Amino acid sequence: MKTQKWILASTALALMGGSAALLSFLQSHQKLGLPGVKVVAAPIYDPDGKVVAQQSAYLPERVLNYQSEPRPVTLLELGWLPPDTTFGRREYRAPDGMGVLTSIVLMGTDRTSIHTPQYCLPGQGWRIDQSERAAIRIERPRSYDLPVMKLTATGIQATASGEKIMARGIYVYWFVADRELTADHLQRMWWMARDLIRQGTLQRWAYVACFSVCLPGQEEATYQRMKEFIAASVPEFQLTTAADVSSLAASQSM
């Protein structure tokens, strides 16, 4: 019995050591892939107006009839996420007051830059009531269906007079890398591991999210407007399309 336990323990230690050696080798020999979003030489700021990076993920100033203002990276994000993370963030506002906060978080050499809203939304006071897969039709530069995850959440918001009311939040997100698109976090992790092992390339994933707040009962109308907004804005900042993904899959199957 003691011999069997010793063999099992030795095997476990050998596997752990081999895994650690493999991960160390891959990390030291990896090359960083290209991003699936545009990166520009434009600074991004913290809440105090201090420049925290000299480059950012590009977002257009105007989408349809929405005007926008840049929004800062929070101190929590700066303290929690790796220093080579690249951000892009703008709040868009339509003439009738509807707002859409668009955010891009682009990883560098540290894969922990990318997280999911299932962690951050509850931390901001939102309860996620429903999660569903969806697709948004993008017409430029070619027609394709963008896979997204749509979350419906409930929170408490303060009005201009200070009154607290129940609000609904519509949160739409997806992940994009060079010639890769998915709304599935596990799929993204699998593809990243695949390319790291096969090619020594660490895919440079971006997490793109759009968030809009509305009154109860206005969820569907708000989501329809968000779909129009996303369809118009994505071709301005996203480099990867579904056709790129299809051509990559075809080349890998040969």
Secondary structure, DSSP 8 states (H G I E B T S, - for coil): -HHHHHHHHHHHHHHHHHHHHHHHHHHHH-EEEEESB-EES--EE-TTS-EEES-EE---S-BTTBEEEE----HHHHHHS-TT-EEEEEEEE-TTS-EEEEEEEE--S-GGG---HHHHHHHTT-EEEEEEEEEEEE-SSS-EEEEEEEEEEEEEEE-TTS-EEEEEEEEEEEEEETTEEES-HHHHHHHHHHHHHHHSEEEE-EEEEEEEEE-TT-HHHHHHHHHHHHHHHHHHHB---HHHHHHHHHHHH-
